[in-house]
């Protein structure tokens, strides 16, 4: 061992593995000394910080931290001037360090220091010089900073290949955000009023999801007061809620709202992490979206936002990132879990210095470990029971379903969710892939789960850009993807259908660009996918040419109509209904500016108000017609004696498609949806019956004649939607007899309703 006065950061020249250094006296003198008195014993349950009355009715806060393998834990309390008081936590129960601090009230800031071995070669990375954020903190005050002091190792060590093995003994507290003690009643409504909140409980089959960013959706809305824009309160404002209700969406899916950090690489480029897929606090609403403050006020503001959306009949789904944290690889900062118990929280590689990375973000949470599984499920239950949310979309869910290495649909995570009395009742959406071997799992998640269906996205994009060799795959996607989901009792709503999402092109950019234009991200256009499956309508980028712009709006109408008439759960992206553009940037994760924010002035520009109205009209049609939101898969067989097939496919000649037709190149076909004998019953047990519809899709450039199927399919039809028209009107009076041809304009969709009586006339 080196003497106390050696430079402990200098590794010996004879080995690649330096001995674990000790903190030198001069470094220790820079850290506040613990007080002699420890907190009262307190309780190991619940984890985190909970304000309540302790022994003798004394008010205070109970603190509890799981830190398996640690040699000691100090509770660090901070006053208004940032002065730190360190209290050693003397009680240890089942690897949980705990204590009750009398007089510590809501609004008080705190953190932890954890003592233990420094031996990165075995995965041990304890460093008491680093202030650690409580993983159960329900509010966070302050911002993460990219400074050397927040790294557990010496970031700028000359021998870069050994940098992560050399402990940094500088105090990180001045540069770290702090946890905040939160009162259980922080919404300002009172507990009785909050428990009276009415969840919409929209059935999956009736759901229409709207993916949005809290800040981006509200930041430029002129009808929201300036001081509320970009915040939870802004999303709760009547102007924001009114737009959602006018569209008719049933749920908002919020991009990550857990407390997150911006990567140092972005900060050096003058950018920030806008999307938020870099979580560091799984119980805390991100403080940057709070209008009311970050000393616990953000908790109440978030809950009031949920209440306002519920009052409007809109569910709240959170996009959650439990697969990795903002601490990144072994070269990343030490914010929380790495310093609490690196080996207990993360999947380590065979070389325990490094991490098993199934996420592409530097680390992967070790969900098989009981304490990690508890952290995740406690967080999920908290957001449901105390914050009021209605469901979750799990980023890179395949990483959570891995047992030791392989994706396992019987994994502990999926098993715990399936039996949990709270979580099995909420909406569960999987992004069914990760970046590891065998990570692509579309169609494989068990019942209870729905999935982002990227095969739907690919097929629909390819069809409307003229790149499908035939329509076999598209037929499955339009009718609920039974080839993927018709097993184990799953239903068509297991498929979340989408054409665009937060990553990739917006809908307007999908028809305006074929190549990504990501230079603003500062990565020389290397980031973002090259597989855009886009068609720019003949010109790359924005243009003043009226013909090109009219064609682009028509293509947007085609894509929206296809999405909202498909069986499954449709997901829209905020702003697509009004022509939002990112200028061709297909990876705007770091663009917290006008590139990403919804531009509400688009509604005043020619054509976009009409696109918004069409979107609302199509959603209303879904709501009014159960045949468009079926709860069971189509059988393709006649229903009842002498009945029609519940689903039939037609060629432009008006005859049913044969096996050879499915394999033949075609740009035009019809999908007949029978509303007779739908295999479901209403709440009173009566059979559900509906109108029947014919959807005609034509991706070719030139007009085509399509013969409408005659008896027994229909004697006459009424035109409901024609995407070739800029203005749709409320109730088109155009009627057509069955068995007769109609002209379908190039690149358009027709929706026709089967009339119940004979129609005479032309």
N, C-alpha and C positions, 0 to 999 in steps of 0.2 A: 504494500500500500504506500501511496505517496504521503509525505509529511503534510501537516496542516498548512504549511506556507508555500507549498508547490503550486504552480499553475495547474490546477486540476483539469483544465480543458485540453492539455497537451497529451495526446495518446502516445504510448510507448512506441518506439520505432521497431521493436522486434515482433510485433503482433498486429493483426488486423482487428483484434478485439481489445479495446482499452478497458482497464478495470473500471468499475463503477465509482465515479468520483464523489467526494464528499463536498458539502457546501463549505467554502472557506470562511474564516471568521469575519473577514471584511464584508462578505456578502450577507452573512447572517445578521450583521449589525444593521443592515439596511432594512430588515424586515421587522415589523412591530412584534414585540414579545407577547406571548399569551399571558393573560391575567392568571392570577393564582386560582381564582374561583371558577369552577366549571358550571355549566347550566344544571338545573335540576334534572333528575333522571328522565322525566318525560316518558314517551311511548314510542316504540318502533313502528307504530301504525297510526295514521297513514303516512306514506312517504311524502317528502316535500315539507313545506311550511304551512302550518294551520294555526290560525289565531283562534283562541278560545279561552275559557276560564279554567285555570289549572287548580292545583291543590289549594284548599282554603278560599276558593273563589277568586284567586288572583288572576288578573288578565295577563296574557302573554302569548307566545307562539311556540308551538312544538315543532322541532326540526328533526327530520329523519332522512338519512342518506344510506343507500346500499353501496358499500365499497368493499367488496370481497377481496381479501388478501392484503388490504391496507394495514399499516401499523398504527395509524392514528389519524384523526380528523379534527380540524379546527373549524368552528363556526366563526365567520368573519362578518361583523356588523359595521355598517358605515353610517356616519351622521351626515347632516346636510352639507358640511364642508368637505366631505369625503374622507374624514379621519376614520381609521380602521380600529376596531376593537376585536381582538382574537380570543375566543373562548374554546378551550379544549373540550371535546365531547367525550366524556368518560364512559358512557354506557354503550355496550355492544351486545346486540341480541340477534342471533342468526345472520351475521354479517351486516347488520344494519346499525349504524352509529346514530344515536339519538339523544335529545335533551330538550328540556323546556326552558325558554328564556323569559323570565318575568319582565313585564313592562314593554316588550317588543310588540308594537301594534301595526295594523295595516298601514302600508306606505313605507315601512322601514326597508332599507336595502340590505342585501346580504349576499354572501357567497361561501364557498368552502375552500380549505386547503387540505390536501390529503398527503399523508406521509407514507413512504414505503421505499422499496428498493428501486434503484435506477439501473436496469440491466436490459437495454433494448434487445440484446441478442436472444433473450428469452421472452421478449414481449413486455417486460416490466418497465413502465414509463412514469412512475410516481415522481412528482417534483413539487415540494411544498412552497416553492417560490411562485407558483402559478395559482392565481385565484381562479376557481372553477365555478361555472354556472350550474346551479341546481337543475338536474334534468327534469325535476317536477315543478320548477318555478312556474307559477301561473301568470306572472307578468315580468317583463324585462325592461329595465330602464337603461338607456345609453346605447351606443353603437359599437360594433366591432371595428377595430382598427388594425391596419396592416403595419405593425411595428415589430421589431425583433423580440421585444419583451414578451409577446404573447405566445412565443414558441417555446416548447419544453426543451428543445435542443438549440444549439447555437446555429442559427440560420446561415450565418455568413462564415462558417468554419472553412478555412482554406482548403482542406482536403474534402471536397464535396461528397465523395463516396462514403465518408465517415461522419458527415455532419449530423445525421440524426442520432448518432451514438454519444454525442458529447453534450452533457446537460448544461442548460443555460440557467444561471442562478439569479438572474435579475427579476425583480418583483414585477408582476404583470398587472397588479390591481389598479394602478392609475389609468390603464389603457383598456380595461375590461368593463363591459356592461354588467349590471348587477341584477340579481333576482329581487323581486319586490313581494313583501308579505301582502296578501290580498284578503279582504273580508269576504265571507261567503255571499253576502248580499251586496253586490256591487253594481246592480243594474239600475238602481234608483226606483225600481217598480215595487219593491217589497216582495218578500218570498211568496206570499199568497197570490199576488198578481202574476208572478212568473210561472208558478205551477199551474195557473189557469190558462197558460198559453195553449192554443189549439193548433196542433200539427196538422197540416193538410192531408197527410197519409195517402197521397195519390198512388193508385195501383201502378205497377210497372208498365202494364200494357197501355195505360193512358198518359204516360209521361212524355214530355218534350223537354229536353235538357238544353240549357243555354250556358255555354262556357264563357266566363268573364273574369277579368282582372279587376279587383276592387278599385285600384287607383286608375287604371287605364279606362275603365268604363265611365268614370265620373269626372275625371280631371278636366275635361274641356266642355262639360255640359253647361251651357250658359244659364239654364234654369235652376241650377243648384248654386246656393250662395258660395262665394269664392272660398271662404274659410272652411267649408265642408267638402270641397272637391278633393277627390283622391283618398277619401276616408270611408270607414265603416258608416259613419253618420251620413255621408254623401250617398252611399248606396241605399240607406234607409229613407232618404228624402223622397217626398211624393213625386218629384219629377223623374227620378230613376225608376221608382216602382211603377209609375204610370206607363212608361215605355214597355216594361216587361208584361204588364197585364194587357196592354193594347196588342202586343204580339200574340199573347195567349200561351206563352211557355209556362210549364208547371214547376220547373226547378232551375235554380242557378247552380252551376258547378264552379266554385271559386278556385282560381289558381292559388297555390300555397299561401296560407295565412298563418301557419306556425312561424314563430320567430326564426328568422334566417339571417345569414351573413353573406356579405359580398366577398368573393375570392380576391386575394391580393393581386393576382394577375390582371383582373379587371380594373382595380383601383389604379394601378400603375398606368393604365391606358386612359384614365379619366372616365371610366364607365362604371356601372353598378349592375348587380344581379337584379334584373327586373322581374323575371318570372317567379323567383323565390324557391327553386328546387335545390335548396342548400340549407336545410333545417338545422337548428341547434337547440330549439326549445319546443318540445312536443305538447306542452300544456299552455303556452303563452301566445295570445294573438299578437301578430307582428306589430310592434310599436309604431313603425313608420306609417301605418294606415290609421292612426288614431288622431282624431281632432281634439279630444278632450284632455289628453295628457297620458303619461306613461308610468305613473306611480300607482297603477292598478285601475285607472280610469278606462283604459283600453278594454278591460274585461266587460265592464258594464256597457260600453259603447257597442261592442260586438253583440252582446245579448239583445240590446235594443234593436239592432239591425235585423237580427233573426226574427224578433217579434214582429217588426214591421212587414217583413216578407211573408211570414206566416199569416198575418192578418189579410194579406192580399192573395192568399191561397198558393203561395210559392214556397216550395221546399228549398232547403239549403244543403248542398252537397259539397264537401271539402275535398280538394285534391291534396293527398297527404303523401309525405316522402319519408317512409320508415325504412327504406332500404339502405340509406347511407346518411352521413351527417356532414356538416360543413368543415369538419376537422381534416378531411382529405386523407392523403397518403401519409406515410411516415415522415414526409418532409413538410407536413401541414402544421397549423397552429394547434395549441392545446387550449381548448375552450371549456371542455366539460368531460365527456366520457373517457377520453384518452387518459386524462389525469386521475380519474376516479378509479378505473380498473380497465386498462387497455385490453388485457386478455379476456376479461369477462364480458366485454361489450362488443368487440369486433371479431370478425373471422380473420385469423392470421394465416399466412402462408406457411409452408414447411419451414422456410426461413422465417422465424418468428419476428424478425425485425420488420417484416413487410406484411402487407395485407392481401387477402384474397379479394380481388376486385371483380365482382359480377355486375357492377353498376356503371363502370366507366368514369366514376367520380373519385377514385382513390381508395375507398374503403367500402365494406359491406357489414351491416349490423348482423351479429350472430344470433339470429332469431331462435335457434334451437336452445340457447341458454335460457333457463327459467327466468332470470332477472330481466333479460332483454324482452322476452315474451310478455312479462308482467308490465314492463315500461310501456310497450306498445298497446296492450289491451287496456291498461289503466287510462292511458291517454285517450283512446277511442271512446271508452265509456264516459270519461269526463266531458268530452265534446258533445256527446249525446245527452247525458242526464243533466249536466250543469250549464251547458252552453246552448243546448236546444237544437243542434244540427240533426239532419235527417238521413245522412248517408255519407259515404266516402268513395272516392276514386283513388285506388292505390297505384302510385307510380311504380313502374318496374316490379309488378306484383310477383313475377316469377322468382325474383331474388328472395322474397319472403317465403316462398313455397319450397325453397331448397332445404333438404334435411342436412346431411353432412356436406354433400357436394352436388348431387343431382336434384333437379326439380322433382318434387314428390307431392302428389295430390292428396296424400295421407299425412302430410307433414304436421308437426305440432301447431304451427300457426293456423293452418286451415281447420284442423280439428278443434282447436280452442274457440275459434270464431263460430263454428257450427253449433257448439253446445252452449255458447254464452247467451243467457236469457235476454240481455240488452242488445248485443251486437247482431244476433241472428235476425232481429226484427227490422233492422234499418237497411237502406239501400247499399249494396256492396258492388262496386265496379272494379274490375281488374284491368290494368294495362298488362296484357298477358304475355309479356316477354321481358327479358333482360339481355345483357350483352355477353353472358357466359355461354359455355357449351350447352346445347340442349335447351336454351332459354326461351325459344319461340314456342308458345303454348296456346295459341289461339284455338278455342274450342275445347280446351281440356279442363277448365276449372269446374269444380263440382256444383251441384244445385245450391241455390241461394245466391250464387254469383252471376252477375252479368259481365260482359267483356267488351272492351273497345275492339271492334271488328275491322281491322285494317284491310282485310280482304275485300270488304265492302267498298272502302275508300278506293282501293286500286282498281276494282272492276268498273265502278261508275266513272272514275276519271278516264280510264282507258276507252270506255265506250264513247263518251262525248268528245274525245279528241280523235276518234277514228282509229284506235290502235288495238281493238279486240279482234282476234282472228275469227271468233264466233261468239254466240251469246249464251253458251252453256253455263259458264260461271256467273254471268250477270243474272240469269234466271234464278239461280239459288239465292243470290244476294237480295234481289227484289222481294222475294217471297219468304224471307225470314232465316235464310242460311240453315236449312234443316240438315244439310250435309255436315255441318259443324256442331249443331246444338240439339238435334233430336235424339237425345239419349239421356238416361238417368232421370227422367221426369222433367228435363229442362223444357223451356217454352221459347217461342219466338223472341220474347223480350229479353232473352239472354244475350241478344246481339244489340249492342249500342252502335247504330249506323251513323257514320259521319263521312263527310267529304273533305272537310278541313278541321284543323284543331289549332291549338296555340302554337305548336311547332309546325313549320312548313308555311306554304303560301296561304294568304287569305283567299277568299273566294274570288275577289276581284283580281288579285295577282295571279291566280291560277289560270285566268283567261287573258292575261296581259303580258305574262313573262313565261319563257321556257327555261331560262337559266337563272340561278340564284344571283343576287346582287348584294353581297354581304360585306362589302369593303368597310362599311362603317363600324363593323365589329372588331376591326383591328387585327384580323388573323389572315390577311391576304387572301380572302375568299376560300380558305381551306375548310372552314366550319360549315355546317349545314349539309343536308343531303343533296346529292346530284340526281336522285331518282324522283323528280318532281311530277312526272306524268302529266305535264301541263301542255296546253296549246295556246299560243299568244294571238290567235286570230289573224296572223299574217304580219304583225309588227311587234317588235320587242319593246315593251314599256309603254308609258302613257303617250297618247296622241290626241291631236285635235280633229282627226278625221272622223266625221259624223257616222260614216258607214261602219268603220271599225268599232266605234264605241257602241253603236246600236247592236252589232253582232255580239259584242262582249256582254252586254246586258242580257241579250237573249240567252246566251250560254249560261249565265248566272241563273236566269229563270229556269232553264232546263235542269240544272244541277239541284236547285232548291226543290223543284217540283218532284224530281226523281226521289230525293231524300225523303220528303214528307209524305209521299205516297207508298213508300216501301214498308213492308212488314218488319217490325222490330221497334226499337226505341231511337228516335232521331235525336241527334245532337247538333245544335247550331253553335257558331262562334260569334261572340259579340261584335257587332259592326258589319258582319257579312250581309245582313239584310239591308244595309244602306251603302254598300260599296266601299268599305274601309280598305285602304291600301297601306302596305309597308314598303312601297317602292321596290318590290322584288326581293326584299330581305326575307329569307325563309328560315331564319334562326335568330329572331329578334330578342333573344333572352337577356341581352344586356342593353337594350334600348329603352331607357326610362325617359321617353320624350315623345314628340309628336309622331315619330315612326310607329309607335305601338299604341298610343292613346286613340280612343274612338273620336273621330272628327264629326261632331254633330251637325256641322254646317253642310254636310253632304246631303242632308234631307231637303235642303233648299235648292240643290242642283238638279237639272233636268234628268228625269228617269229614275232616280234613286228612291224618291218617295213612293213611286209605283212598285218598285221591287219590295219595299217594306210592306205595302198593302197586300201584295200577292202572298208574301210569307205569312202574314196574319190570316189571310183567307184560307190558305192550305192547312194551317194549324187548326182553324175552326172546322174545316171539313173533317179532319181526323177526329176531332172531338165529337162531332155530330154523327159519325158513321163508324160503328164497331167493325165493319168489314175491313176498314183501313187500319185497325189496331187490334188484330186478332190475338186471342189468348192461347190459341192452339195452332199447331202447324196445319197447313193445307194437306189434304190427302191426295188430291188429283183424281179422285173417284167420284162417281155420281152419288149425290146425297139423297137417300130415300128412294122409294119406288118411282121410277120415271123422272127422277130429279136430274139436275145438271151437275157437272163437276164443280167442286168448290173453287177450282183454279184451272184455267185453260189458257193456252197460248196459241196465237194466230199469226199466220203469214199475211203479207199485204194483199193476198188474193182472197182473204176471208175464210180460209180453211185452217183447221187445226194443224199445228206443227207436228211433223213426224220426226222420227229419230234422225233421219238424214238432214232435216232442216236445222237441227241443233248444231250439227257439225259444219254446216255451210256458212260461208261468210255472208253476213247480212247487216244492214244498218237500220232495218225497220222491222218491228214486230209489235204485236198487241198482247196485253195481259188482261184476261177477263177475271174479275173477282166477283164471285156469286154471293149475294147477301141472303140467299135462302138457306135455311137449316144450318146456321152458324153453330158450331159445337160448343155453345156456352149458354148459360141461363142468367136471367136478371136476378136481383136480390130476392124477388118473390118466387123464384123457381120457374118462371115462364121462359120458353124458348126465345132466344134473341133472333130477330129478323131485321133485315136492312135492305136498302137499295142494292142493286148490282151495278158494277162499274166496268168500263173498258178503258184501259190506259194504252195509248198508242205512242210509242217512242220511235223517233226518226232522227238518226244522227247524220244522215247524208246531207250534202250541201244543196241539192236540188229538190224541188217539190216532188211528191210521189202520190200516186193514187192508192188509197187503202180501202178495201171493201169491208164494210162493217158486217160482222157476223149476223146473219138473219135468224129466223126461228130454227131451233127452239131457244136460242140464246137471247134473242131480242127481236121485237117487231119494230121498235123505234128507239132512238137515243136523243138525249139532250146534251148539248155542249156545255160543260161546266168551266173548263180551263183550256186556253189555247196559248201556249207560251210564245207564239209568234207575235202576239199582240202585246204592245207596251202597256196599254190600259186594258184591264180585265173586266171591269164593271162588276156589279154585284150579282146579277142574275141574267146571264146571256140567254136570249130567247131563240137561239139557233137549234133547230131540231132536224134529225136525219132519219129516214126509214132504214130498217135493217136490210141487209143484203145489197145495199147500194154503195157505190164508192164515194169517198170524200177526199178532198185534196188536203194533204198534210204539207205545210210549208217546210222548206229545208231547215234542218236543225231545230226541231220543235217537239213539244209533247202536247197531246190532246188527252183530256180527261172527259169522258162521256158517261152520263148516267143513263141506265136502262129505264125507259118509260114503262109504266105498268099497263098502259092501254095502247091500242092500235093507233098509229099516227098516219094520217093521210095528207099528202102534200109533198112538195119538194123543198 
